[in-house]
Amino acid sequence: QTGAFTYDPGFTSTAACESAITYIDGDQGILLHRGYPIDQLAEHSTFMEVAYLLLNGELPTADEHQKFVYTISRHTMLHEQLATFYRGFRRDAHPMAIMCGVVGALSAFYHDSTDITDPKQRMIASHRLIAKMPTIAAMAYKYSIGQPFMYPQNDLSYTGNFLRMTFGVPAENYEVNPVVEQAMRRIFILHADHEQNASTSTVRLAGSSGANPFACIAAGIACLWGPAHGGANEAALNMLREIGRPERIPEFIGRAKDKDDPFRLMGFGHRVYKNFDPRAKVMKATAEAVLNELGVTDPIFDVARELEQIALKDDYFVEKKLYPNVDFYSGVILSAIGFPTSMFTALFALARTVGWVAQWNEMISDPEQKIGRPRQLYTGSAQRDYVPVDQR
Ligand code: SDX
């Protein structure tokens, strides 16, 4: 009974949607993309192969993979007018602010792929989004450091092309470091999709109204930005830097357990994984490999490993089932490669775009789909009559 209203007792929470794309078992730490375990995909797949799998439901044959890579590579360039769009931002604008703006503006430039009732246009829009996100993210980074934009070079891999657009300069030839390319490939695969998380649900809800795909992905980017979600990778690395050295870990563990302190261990905990995040295991192994291969000794990696060990033995974290999630180690790798923390969530958005477009396509191509309309439990005032201001 809330006020004069009784809410519908038949109103029960039902699953948000049906989907055949990703399966998660939070207790067993299982993550499958179209039935394939995430660790096997991270080990053996290219990011384009995973994108094809998420979009089409099956791993591609060699011919299908080659055609898909060719198709994506034909959409990597951005309309030249959009380059001037960047110049409207301050140089210190957060890359996620730029990505929200630029991706949302794409419908103004590619309106020949905004008719969501046309399957051909839906697929062209999906290919454009997957292809252009690396260009958009790299341009946001270049703009922030005052270096010239780099055009895509389509004979490189998806990941290699992104690294060259980010770290290459027109004055020199850029050699893609295979160790870095391998690490980026794994990071992109580990972030590709994750069932109905907050940002994917945002994309689906926006898409359910018939909004164009570019606007829907911009909505997903906005939601991902939050520190409780995709923004956690940036917050986790900033936290590791603030801790600074292993001796300070107990102080922060104490703060994380203090109910009066809003501090939380960033990169720890998950709404679904109450055992371990299978992506964190692959991410940790990748961090070790990258630091060793690049000869980078970063004290924050020691802090991260020590923090994980202490937290895994701490009764509070064990009782609350808090384990490292995908965001805990990713920042160590990205920092070792040379990305500023401000780019971390932009890279998450770049990779998650393949999951967002796969989930959007799955929803929008369902003839039964209707506009989303989450229900509420009303807890406000009962009905009452208006009171003139001189009687209040
Ligand atoms: C991602 O949904 C997805 O799939 C997301 C994602 C994806 O791929 O899309 O996996 C990506 O968003 C990973 C999560 C990244 N976020 C962080 O690392 C931020 C830090 N983590 C927390 O904010 C938190 O763990 C959440 C938001 C991730 C999950 O929160 P829940 O499931 O809503 O759990 P909760 O907030 O109800 O916490 C349960 C208890 C609480 O204590 P009590 O109120 O029960 O006493 O655990 C505590 C919390 O205070 N807790 C933490 C904690 N996380 C939860 N305490 C300290 N540090 C933490 N990190």
Residues whose N, C-alpha, C, O or C-beta is under 5 A from the ligand:
A	BS01	SDX	H194 N197 A198 P227 A228 H229 G230 A232 A256 F263 R264 L265 M266 G267 F268 G269 H270 R271 K320 N325 D327
